[in-house]
Amino acid sequence: MKQIFTLVAVVGLGVYPLGADDKETKPLLGTWSATLWEDGDMSLKEADGIPLKAIITKDAFAFDAGTAKKSKYKLDFTKTPHEIDLTPEGGSKKGKTLKGIWEVKDDTLKLCLNPDEGDRPTEFAIAKGKSFVLMEFKREKK
């Protein structure tokens, strides 16, 4: 659980989309509840009660685990999987670029991030020797 709160505090994600139109961002919009969290130290599933949500609007992307810090973001829809670059506005990672990938299929959002400045994940998996974090979210019903 400590790692979840560390990532949220570092990455934060009250973010603003750059270079995306409404059609591209529409599948991301909504409130998402975490169903999977994996990193080099732990693996949590929905049954474990993961205290994390992603709330995504046209203008903001926020992780909610009690507190959050803002990051700007840039989406690249031309790559498969789609890429996301986060630039935190505060904390120890302020101004650094954190690289990740994402995809939405039906009501599932997958996100794999490198919470350290460095390599971008290339697949939705935890890589040996890397600090990647894999998260899956289920869209909440309105």
VMD Tcl script that builds the backbone (N, CA, C; Angstrom):
set m [mol new atoms 426]
animate dup $m
set s [atomselect $m all]
$s set {name element resname resid chain x y z} {
  {N N MET 1 A 0.811 -1.185 0.000}
  {CA C MET 1 A 0.000 0.000 0.000}
  {C C MET 1 A 0.861 1.258 0.000}
  {N N LYS 2 A 1.999 1.213 0.670}
  {CA C LYS 2 A 2.865 2.383 0.742}
  {C C LYS 2 A 3.251 2.850 -0.660}
  {N N GLN 3 A 3.544 1.914 -1.571}
  {CA C GLN 3 A 3.942 2.258 -2.926}
  {C C GLN 3 A 2.830 2.996 -3.656}
  {N N ILE 4 A 1.566 2.618 -3.434}
  {CA C ILE 4 A 0.447 3.297 -4.079}
  {C C ILE 4 A 0.458 4.765 -3.701}
  {N N PHE 5 A 0.558 5.031 -2.422}
  {CA C PHE 5 A 0.511 6.416 -1.965}
  {C C PHE 5 A 1.759 7.174 -2.398}
  {N N THR 6 A 2.889 6.506 -2.489}
  {CA C THR 6 A 4.101 7.165 -2.959}
  {C C THR 6 A 3.937 7.594 -4.404}
  {N N LEU 7 A 3.422 6.734 -5.266}
  {CA C LEU 7 A 3.230 7.092 -6.663}
  {C C LEU 7 A 2.232 8.230 -6.793}
  {N N VAL 8 A 1.130 8.165 -6.071}
  {CA C VAL 8 A 0.128 9.222 -6.151}
  {C C VAL 8 A 0.711 10.544 -5.681}
  {N N ALA 9 A 1.483 10.521 -4.628}
  {CA C ALA 9 A 2.076 11.757 -4.128}
  {C C ALA 9 A 3.109 12.306 -5.106}
  {N N VAL 10 A 3.845 11.430 -5.758}
  {CA C VAL 10 A 4.888 11.867 -6.687}
  {C C VAL 10 A 4.297 12.270 -8.032}
  {N N VAL 11 A 3.436 11.422 -8.583}
  {CA C VAL 11 A 2.894 11.667 -9.901}
  {C C VAL 11 A 1.661 12.554 -9.819}
  {N N GLY 12 A 0.799 12.275 -8.862}
  {CA C GLY 12 A -0.337 13.123 -8.579}
  {C C GLY 12 A -1.421 13.146 -9.624}
  {N N LEU 13 A -1.141 13.594 -10.761}
  {CA C LEU 13 A -1.970 13.529 -11.941}
  {C C LEU 13 A -3.184 14.436 -12.026}
  {N N GLY 14 A -3.303 15.569 -11.435}
  {CA C GLY 14 A -4.336 16.510 -11.833}
  {C C GLY 14 A -3.806 17.127 -13.108}
  {N N VAL 15 A -4.038 16.516 -14.253}
  {CA C VAL 15 A -3.277 16.813 -15.464}
  {C C VAL 15 A -4.142 17.389 -16.568}
  {N N TYR 16 A -3.499 17.905 -17.589}
  {CA C TYR 16 A -4.182 18.601 -18.658}
  {C C TYR 16 A -3.754 18.038 -20.006}
  {N N PRO 17 A -4.715 17.546 -20.819}
  {CA C PRO 17 A -4.352 16.909 -22.075}
  {C C PRO 17 A -3.808 17.898 -23.094}
  {N N LEU 18 A -2.774 17.490 -23.784}
  {CA C LEU 18 A -2.180 18.291 -24.847}
  {C C LEU 18 A -2.245 17.516 -26.144}
  {N N GLY 19 A -2.727 18.144 -27.201}
  {CA C GLY 19 A -2.696 17.524 -28.518}
  {C C GLY 19 A -3.738 16.456 -28.759}
  {N N ALA 20 A -4.762 16.390 -27.934}
  {CA C ALA 20 A -5.797 15.391 -28.129}
  {C C ALA 20 A -7.120 16.084 -28.400}
  {N N ASP 21 A -7.928 15.501 -29.294}
  {CA C ASP 21 A -9.242 16.086 -29.514}
  {C C ASP 21 A -10.278 15.308 -28.721}
  {N N ASP 22 A -11.517 15.795 -28.715}
  {CA C ASP 22 A -12.574 15.181 -27.918}
  {C C ASP 22 A -12.802 13.720 -28.275}
  {N N LYS 23 A -12.730 13.378 -29.569}
  {CA C LYS 23 A -12.958 12.005 -30.010}
  {C C LYS 23 A -11.905 11.065 -29.422}
  {N N GLU 24 A -10.659 11.515 -29.377}
  {CA C GLU 24 A -9.580 10.668 -28.862}
  {C C GLU 24 A -9.647 10.506 -27.346}
  {N N THR 25 A -9.995 11.577 -26.645}
  {CA C THR 25 A -9.997 11.507 -25.180}
  {C C THR 25 A -11.284 10.921 -24.608}
  {N N LYS 26 A -12.360 10.887 -25.378}
  {CA C LYS 26 A -13.652 10.430 -24.863}
  {C C LYS 26 A -13.587 9.063 -24.163}
  {N N PRO 27 A -12.897 8.055 -24.713}
  {CA C PRO 27 A -12.850 6.757 -24.017}
  {C C PRO 27 A -12.213 6.826 -22.628}
  {N N LEU 28 A -11.410 7.843 -22.359}
  {CA C LEU 28 A -10.762 7.975 -21.059}
  {C C LEU 28 A -11.655 8.606 -19.998}
  {N N LEU 29 A -12.659 9.356 -20.422}
  {CA C LEU 29 A -13.450 10.155 -19.497}
  {C C LEU 29 A -14.255 9.293 -18.536}
  {N N GLY 30 A -14.292 9.729 -17.277}
  {CA C GLY 30 A -15.090 9.041 -16.268}
  {C C GLY 30 A -14.305 8.809 -14.995}
  {N N THR 31 A -14.931 8.076 -14.106}
  {CA C THR 31 A -14.301 7.700 -12.841}
  {C C THR 31 A -13.993 6.216 -12.895}
  {N N TRP 32 A -12.766 5.878 -12.537}
  {CA C TRP 32 A -12.259 4.514 -12.642}
  {C C TRP 32 A -11.792 4.045 -11.268}
  {N N SER 33 A -12.165 2.832 -10.883}
  {CA C SER 33 A -11.716 2.233 -9.619}
  {C C SER 33 A -10.630 1.200 -9.904}
  {N N ALA 34 A -9.570 1.255 -9.116}
  {CA C ALA 34 A -8.442 0.338 -9.322}
  {C C ALA 34 A -8.848 -1.102 -9.048}
  {N N THR 35 A -8.454 -1.996 -9.951}
  {CA C THR 35 A -8.699 -3.429 -9.793}
  {C C THR 35 A -7.400 -4.227 -9.748}
  {N N LEU 36 A -6.283 -3.561 -10.090}
  {CA C LEU 36 A -4.982 -4.228 -10.076}
  {C C LEU 36 A -3.891 -3.192 -9.856}
  {N N TRP 37 A -2.918 -3.558 -9.031}
  {CA C TRP 37 A -1.717 -2.739 -8.796}
  {C C TRP 37 A -0.556 -3.710 -8.696}
  {N N GLU 38 A 0.426 -3.554 -9.571}
  {CA C GLU 38 A 1.621 -4.391 -9.502}
  {C C GLU 38 A 2.850 -3.512 -9.639}
  {N N ASP 39 A 3.822 -3.783 -8.800}
  {CA C ASP 39 A 5.130 -3.161 -8.941}
  {C C ASP 39 A 6.155 -4.203 -8.526}
  {N N GLY 40 A 7.384 -3.826 -8.402}
  {CA C GLY 40 A 8.423 -4.790 -8.064}
  {C C GLY 40 A 8.294 -5.389 -6.667}
  {N N ASP 41 A 7.511 -4.736 -5.802}
  {CA C ASP 41 A 7.402 -5.181 -4.412}
  {C C ASP 41 A 6.090 -5.851 -4.057}
  {N N MET 42 A 5.018 -5.539 -4.792}
  {CA C MET 42 A 3.720 -6.094 -4.399}
  {C C MET 42 A 2.779 -6.229 -5.577}
  {N N SER 43 A 1.768 -7.030 -5.342}
  {CA C SER 43 A 0.687 -7.199 -6.300}
  {C C SER 43 A -0.615 -7.186 -5.523}
  {N N LEU 44 A -1.505 -6.257 -5.864}
  {CA C LEU 44 A -2.805 -6.152 -5.209}
  {C C LEU 44 A -3.893 -6.313 -6.256}
  {N N LYS 45 A -4.967 -6.991 -5.863}
  {CA C LYS 45 A -6.103 -7.162 -6.747}
  {C C LYS 45 A -7.323 -6.503 -6.115}
  {N N GLU 46 A -8.382 -6.395 -6.888}
  {CA C GLU 46 A -9.601 -5.722 -6.441}
  {C C GLU 46 A -10.066 -6.233 -5.076}
  {N N ALA 47 A -9.989 -7.532 -4.848}
  {CA C ALA 47 A -10.429 -8.121 -3.585}
  {C C ALA 47 A -9.614 -7.622 -2.395}
  {N N ASP 48 A -8.410 -7.120 -2.658}
  {CA C ASP 48 A -7.565 -6.587 -1.588}
  {C C ASP 48 A -8.015 -5.197 -1.148}
  {N N GLY 49 A -8.969 -4.608 -1.867}
  {CA C GLY 49 A -9.463 -3.286 -1.512}
  {C C GLY 49 A -8.468 -2.178 -1.824}
  {N N ILE 50 A -8.094 -2.018 -3.077}
  {CA C ILE 50 A -7.116 -1.011 -3.488}
  {C C ILE 50 A -7.748 0.379 -3.344}
  {N N PRO 51 A -7.189 1.230 -2.500}
  {CA C PRO 51 A -7.791 2.550 -2.247}
  {C C PRO 51 A -7.365 3.607 -3.270}
  {N N LEU 52 A -7.666 3.356 -4.534}
  {CA C LEU 52 A -7.203 4.264 -5.578}
  {C C LEU 52 A -8.250 4.385 -6.669}
  {N N LYS 53 A -8.504 5.624 -7.088}
  {CA C LYS 53 A -9.398 5.907 -8.202}
  {C C LYS 53 A -8.675 6.813 -9.180}
  {N N ALA 54 A -9.065 6.722 -10.426}
  {CA C ALA 54 A -8.631 7.680 -11.444}
  {C C ALA 54 A -9.885 8.412 -11.887}
  {N N ILE 55 A -9.846 9.728 -11.793}
  {CA C ILE 55 A -10.979 10.559 -12.191}
  {C C ILE 55 A -10.509 11.391 -13.381}
  {N N ILE 56 A -11.124 11.141 -14.533}
  {CA C ILE 56 A -10.648 11.752 -15.769}
  {C C ILE 56 A -11.773 12.558 -16.408}
  {N N THR 57 A -11.512 13.832 -16.594}
  {CA C THR 57 A -12.424 14.717 -17.299}
  {C C THR 57 A -11.720 15.222 -18.549}
  {N N LYS 58 A -12.419 16.018 -19.326}
  {CA C LYS 58 A -11.813 16.567 -20.539}
  {C C LYS 58 A -10.564 17.377 -20.218}
  {N N ASP 59 A -10.548 18.027 -19.056}
  {CA C ASP 59 A -9.455 18.935 -18.715}
  {C C ASP 59 A -8.539 18.442 -17.596}
  {N N ALA 60 A -8.842 17.326 -16.979}
  {CA C ALA 60 A -8.031 16.900 -15.838}
  {C C ALA 60 A -8.016 15.383 -15.692}
  {N N PHE 61 A -6.911 14.886 -15.165}
  {CA C PHE 61 A -6.722 13.458 -14.858}
  {C C PHE 61 A -6.163 13.433 -13.452}
  {N N ALA 62 A -6.934 12.881 -12.511}
  {CA C ALA 62 A -6.495 12.879 -11.120}
  {C C ALA 62 A -6.541 11.475 -10.544}
  {N N PHE 63 A -5.480 11.089 -9.853}
  {CA C PHE 63 A -5.508 9.886 -9.035}
  {C C PHE 63 A -5.997 10.326 -7.673}
  {N N ASP 64 A -6.932 9.600 -7.101}
  {CA C ASP 64 A -7.464 9.947 -5.791}
  {C C ASP 64 A -7.221 8.787 -4.830}
  {N N ALA 65 A -6.296 9.014 -3.922}
  {CA C ALA 65 A -6.036 8.058 -2.837}
  {C C ALA 65 A -5.994 8.839 -1.534}
  {N N GLY 66 A -6.757 9.915 -1.480}
  {CA C GLY 66 A -6.780 10.768 -0.304}
  {C C GLY 66 A -6.195 12.136 -0.589}
  {N N THR 67 A -5.073 12.171 -1.268}
  {CA C THR 67 A -4.459 13.434 -1.682}
  {C C THR 67 A -3.854 13.250 -3.064}
  {N N ALA 68 A -3.670 14.338 -3.769}
  {CA C ALA 68 A -3.061 14.256 -5.095}
  {C C ALA 68 A -2.352 15.562 -5.411}
  {N N LYS 69 A -1.323 15.469 -6.216}
  {CA C LYS 69 A -0.619 16.632 -6.730}
  {C C LYS 69 A -0.812 16.662 -8.232}
  {N N LYS 70 A -0.723 17.839 -8.810}
  {CA C LYS 70 A -0.987 17.994 -10.233}
  {C C LYS 70 A 0.231 17.701 -11.096}
  {N N SER 71 A -0.075 17.188 -12.293}
  {CA C SER 71 A 0.926 16.988 -13.343}
  {C C SER 71 A 0.314 17.417 -14.657}
  {N N LYS 72 A 1.125 17.944 -15.538}
  {CA C LYS 72 A 0.690 18.150 -16.912}
  {C C LYS 72 A 0.927 16.841 -17.641}
  {N N TYR 73 A 0.145 16.609 -18.688}
  {CA C TYR 73 A 0.395 15.391 -19.445}
  {C C TYR 73 A 0.267 15.618 -20.933}
  {N N LYS 74 A 0.893 14.717 -21.673}
  {CA C LYS 74 A 0.843 14.727 -23.128}
  {C C LYS 74 A 0.534 13.308 -23.577}
  {N N LEU 75 A -0.455 13.176 -24.454}
  {CA C LEU 75 A -0.856 11.873 -24.978}
  {C C LEU 75 A -0.390 11.736 -26.416}
  {N N ASP 76 A 0.063 10.543 -26.779}
  {CA C ASP 76 A 0.433 10.251 -28.163}
  {C C ASP 76 A -0.417 9.075 -28.633}
  {N N PHE 77 A -1.387 9.389 -29.489}
  {CA C PHE 77 A -2.309 8.377 -29.984}
  {C C PHE 77 A -1.771 7.653 -31.219}
  {N N THR 78 A -0.644 8.097 -31.737}
  {CA C THR 78 A -0.102 7.487 -32.958}
  {C C THR 78 A 0.672 6.210 -32.665}
  {N N LYS 79 A 1.007 5.975 -31.417}
  {CA C LYS 79 A 1.774 4.781 -31.022}
  {C C LYS 79 A 0.822 3.715 -30.469}
  {N N THR 80 A 1.241 2.465 -30.603}
  {CA C THR 80 A 0.494 1.352 -30.018}
  {C C THR 80 A 1.443 0.553 -29.147}
  {N N PRO 81 A 1.186 0.455 -27.840}
  {CA C PRO 81 A 0.084 1.111 -27.133}
  {C C PRO 81 A 0.279 2.628 -27.070}
  {N N HIS 82 A -0.821 3.331 -26.780}
  {CA C HIS 82 A -0.755 4.791 -26.681}
  {C C HIS 82 A 0.225 5.189 -25.577}
  {N N GLU 83 A 0.878 6.339 -25.778}
  {CA C GLU 83 A 1.859 6.806 -24.798}
  {C C GLU 83 A 1.316 7.993 -24.015}
  {N N ILE 84 A 1.812 8.114 -22.798}
  {CA C ILE 84 A 1.495 9.253 -21.945}
  {C C ILE 84 A 2.793 9.725 -21.300}
  {N N ASP 85 A 3.007 11.026 -21.299}
  {CA C ASP 85 A 4.137 11.644 -20.595}
  {C C ASP 85 A 3.569 12.550 -19.518}
  {N N LEU 86 A 4.013 12.373 -18.302}
  {CA C LEU 86 A 3.556 13.169 -17.169}
  {C C LEU 86 A 4.676 14.067 -16.683}
  {N N THR 87 A 4.325 15.302 -16.368}
  {CA C THR 87 A 5.293 16.243 -15.823}
  {C C THR 87 A 4.723 16.808 -14.528}
  {N N PRO 88 A 5.114 16.266 -13.377}
  {CA C PRO 88 A 4.591 16.749 -12.109}
  {C C PRO 88 A 4.905 18.231 -11.875}
  {N N GLU 89 A 3.940 18.928 -11.270}
  {CA C GLU 89 A 4.094 20.344 -10.968}
  {C C GLU 89 A 4.655 20.585 -9.572}
  {N N GLY 90 A 4.822 19.536 -8.793}
  {CA C GLY 90 A 5.345 19.682 -7.435}
  {C C GLY 90 A 6.000 18.395 -6.973}
  {N N GLY 91 A 6.490 18.420 -5.758}
  {CA C GLY 91 A 7.112 17.239 -5.178}
  {C C GLY 91 A 8.515 16.992 -5.705}
  {N N SER 92 A 9.053 15.844 -5.352}
  {CA C SER 92 A 10.441 15.521 -5.709}
  {C C SER 92 A 10.640 15.300 -7.208}
  {N N LYS 93 A 9.572 15.056 -7.943}
  {CA C LYS 93 A 9.664 14.816 -9.395}
  {C C LYS 93 A 9.266 16.051 -10.210}
  {N N LYS 94 A 9.121 17.190 -9.567}
  {CA C LYS 94 A 8.683 18.409 -10.245}
  {C C LYS 94 A 9.547 18.689 -11.480}
  {N N GLY 95 A 8.853 18.886 -12.621}
  {CA C GLY 95 A 9.537 19.232 -13.858}
  {C C GLY 95 A 10.158 18.075 -14.612}
  {N N LYS 96 A 10.151 16.883 -14.053}
  {CA C LYS 96 A 10.723 15.716 -14.726}
  {C C LYS 96 A 9.644 15.058 -15.595}
  {N N THR 97 A 10.045 14.326 -16.610}
  {CA C THR 97 A 9.100 13.636 -17.475}
  {C C THR 97 A 9.046 12.165 -17.087}
  {N N LEU 98 A 7.862 11.724 -16.689}
  {CA C LEU 98 A 7.618 10.331 -16.329}
  {C C LEU 98 A 6.856 9.703 -17.485}
  {N N LYS 99 A 7.364 8.596 -17.999}
  {CA C LYS 99 A 6.817 8.003 -19.222}
  {C C LYS 99 A 5.951 6.790 -18.921}
  {N N GLY 100 A 4.903 6.632 -19.735}
  {CA C GLY 100 A 4.019 5.502 -19.555}
  {C C GLY 100 A 3.291 5.141 -20.836}
  {N N ILE 101 A 2.477 4.089 -20.742}
  {CA C ILE 101 A 1.607 3.643 -21.824}
  {C C ILE 101 A 0.223 3.408 -21.237}
  {N N TRP 102 A -0.795 3.472 -22.099}
  {CA C TRP 102 A -2.165 3.251 -21.636}
  {C C TRP 102 A -3.019 2.696 -22.760}
  {N N GLU 103 A -4.131 2.063 -22.361}
  {CA C GLU 103 A -5.128 1.621 -23.320}
  {C C GLU 103 A -6.466 1.485 -22.610}
  {N N VAL 104 A -7.528 1.694 -23.364}
  {CA C VAL 104 A -8.888 1.480 -22.874}
  {C C VAL 104 A -9.532 0.440 -23.765}
  {N N LYS 105 A -10.066 -0.605 -23.137}
  {CA C LYS 105 A -10.844 -1.622 -23.845}
  {C C LYS 105 A -12.113 -1.832 -23.042}
  {N N ASP 106 A -13.242 -1.570 -23.691}
  {CA C ASP 106 A -14.543 -1.648 -23.028}
  {C C ASP 106 A -14.517 -0.772 -21.775}
  {N N ASP 107 A -14.714 -1.366 -20.616}
  {CA C ASP 107 A -14.734 -0.603 -19.367}
  {C C ASP 107 A -13.474 -0.811 -18.536}
  {N N THR 108 A -12.354 -1.130 -19.192}
  {CA C THR 108 A -11.088 -1.352 -18.493}
  {C C THR 108 A -10.024 -0.395 -19.016}
  {N N LEU 109 A -9.362 0.280 -18.093}
  {CA C LEU 109 A -8.241 1.165 -18.397}
  {C C LEU 109 A -6.979 0.502 -17.866}
  {N N LYS 110 A -5.997 0.303 -18.725}
  {CA C LYS 110 A -4.683 -0.198 -18.313}
  {C C LYS 110 A -3.701 0.948 -18.409}
  {N N LEU 111 A -2.842 1.038 -17.405}
  {CA C LEU 111 A -1.840 2.093 -17.357}
  {C C LEU 111 A -0.568 1.489 -16.789}
  {N N CYS 112 A 0.541 1.656 -17.492}
  {CA C CYS 112 A 1.838 1.207 -16.997}
  {C C CYS 112 A 2.765 2.418 -17.017}
  {N N LEU 113 A 3.300 2.785 -15.853}
  {CA C LEU 113 A 4.114 3.983 -15.706}
  {C C LEU 113 A 5.486 3.670 -15.157}
  {N N ASN 114 A 6.435 4.499 -15.533}
  {CA C ASN 114 A 7.744 4.498 -14.904}
  {C C ASN 114 A 7.744 5.700 -13.962}
  {N N PRO 115 A 7.634 5.488 -12.639}
  {CA C PRO 115 A 7.578 6.614 -11.711}
  {C C PRO 115 A 8.919 7.328 -11.543}
  {N N ASP 116 A 9.950 6.788 -12.188}
  {CA C ASP 116 A 11.259 7.431 -12.211}
  {C C ASP 116 A 11.495 7.941 -13.621}
  {N N GLU 117 A 12.287 8.978 -13.748}
  {CA C GLU 117 A 12.625 9.464 -15.076}
  {C C GLU 117 A 13.480 8.385 -15.741}
  {N N GLY 118 A 13.092 7.939 -16.906}
  {CA C GLY 118 A 13.848 6.881 -17.564}
  {C C GLY 118 A 13.047 6.229 -18.668}
  {N N ASP 119 A 13.296 4.949 -18.904}
  {CA C ASP 119 A 12.675 4.206 -19.998}
  {C C ASP 119 A 11.158 4.199 -19.913}
  {N N ARG 120 A 10.538 4.207 -21.081}
  {CA C ARG 120 A 9.088 4.044 -21.162}
  {C C ARG 120 A 8.783 2.545 -21.199}
  {N N PRO 121 A 7.761 2.108 -20.472}
  {CA C PRO 121 A 7.340 0.709 -20.627}
  {C C PRO 121 A 6.925 0.458 -22.076}
  {N N THR 122 A 7.129 -0.755 -22.554}
  {CA C THR 122 A 6.741 -1.109 -23.921}
  {C C THR 122 A 5.596 -2.111 -23.939}
  {N N GLU 123 A 5.284 -2.657 -22.769}
  {CA C GLU 123 A 4.171 -3.594 -22.648}
  {C C GLU 123 A 3.550 -3.436 -21.271}
  {N N PHE 124 A 2.355 -3.986 -21.111}
  {CA C PHE 124 A 1.645 -3.892 -19.839}
  {C C PHE 124 A 2.093 -5.023 -18.920}
  {N N ALA 125 A 3.298 -4.872 -18.404}
  {CA C ALA 125 A 3.903 -5.875 -17.535}
  {C C ALA 125 A 4.997 -5.206 -16.705}
  {N N ILE 126 A 5.318 -5.837 -15.605}
  {CA C ILE 126 A 6.401 -5.363 -14.755}
  {C C ILE 126 A 7.691 -5.975 -15.289}
  {N N ALA 127 A 8.657 -5.119 -15.598}
  {CA C ALA 127 A 9.923 -5.589 -16.159}
  {C C ALA 127 A 10.961 -5.762 -15.051}
  {N N LYS 128 A 11.651 -6.880 -15.084}
  {CA C LYS 128 A 12.691 -7.147 -14.090}
  {C C LYS 128 A 13.756 -6.045 -14.148}
  {N N GLY 129 A 14.096 -5.525 -12.985}
  {CA C GLY 129 A 15.116 -4.489 -12.892}
  {C C GLY 129 A 14.609 -3.085 -13.188}
  {N N LYS 130 A 13.304 -2.936 -13.452}
  {CA C LYS 130 A 12.704 -1.631 -13.733}
  {C C LYS 130 A 11.752 -1.274 -12.592}
  {N N SER 131 A 11.484 0.012 -12.439}
  {CA C SER 131 A 10.590 0.448 -11.367}
  {C C SER 131 A 9.169 0.673 -11.872}
  {N N PHE 132 A 8.769 -0.003 -12.932}
  {CA C PHE 132 A 7.450 0.194 -13.531}
  {C C PHE 132 A 6.329 -0.172 -12.559}
  {N N VAL 133 A 5.189 0.511 -12.738}
  {CA C VAL 133 A 3.979 0.229 -11.975}
  {C C VAL 133 A 2.876 -0.053 -12.987}
  {N N LEU 134 A 2.216 -1.195 -12.834}
  {CA C LEU 134 A 1.109 -1.588 -13.699}
  {C C LEU 134 A -0.184 -1.425 -12.919}
  {N N MET 135 A -1.126 -0.702 -13.507}
  {CA C MET 135 A -2.428 -0.498 -12.860}
  {C C MET 135 A -3.539 -0.822 -13.856}
  {N N GLU 136 A -4.622 -1.391 -13.351}
  {CA C GLU 136 A -5.831 -1.579 -14.138}
  {C C GLU 136 A -6.984 -0.990 -13.354}
  {N N PHE 137 A -7.897 -0.381 -14.098}
  {CA C PHE 137 A -9.055 0.271 -13.501}
  {C C PHE 137 A -10.318 -0.193 -14.219}
  {N N LYS 138 A -11.412 -0.244 -13.481}
  {CA C LYS 138 A -12.722 -0.555 -14.036}
  {C C LYS 138 A -13.550 0.718 -13.982}
  {N N ARG 139 A -14.211 1.048 -15.109}
  {CA C ARG 139 A -15.040 2.252 -15.155}
  {C C ARG 139 A -16.205 2.106 -14.187}
  {N N GLU 140 A -16.439 3.129 -13.369}
  {CA C GLU 140 A -17.582 3.128 -12.468}
  {C C GLU 140 A -18.831 3.475 -13.258}
  {N N LYS 141 A -19.919 2.812 -12.912}
  {CA C LYS 141 A -21.208 3.100 -13.555}
  {C C LYS 141 A -21.754 4.416 -13.024}
  {N N LYS 142 A -22.410 5.151 -13.902}
  {CA C LYS 142 A -22.998 6.450 -13.496}
  {C C LYS 142 A -24.246 6.243 -12.676}
}
mol reanalyze $m
mol bondsrecalc $m
mol representation Tube
mol addrep $m
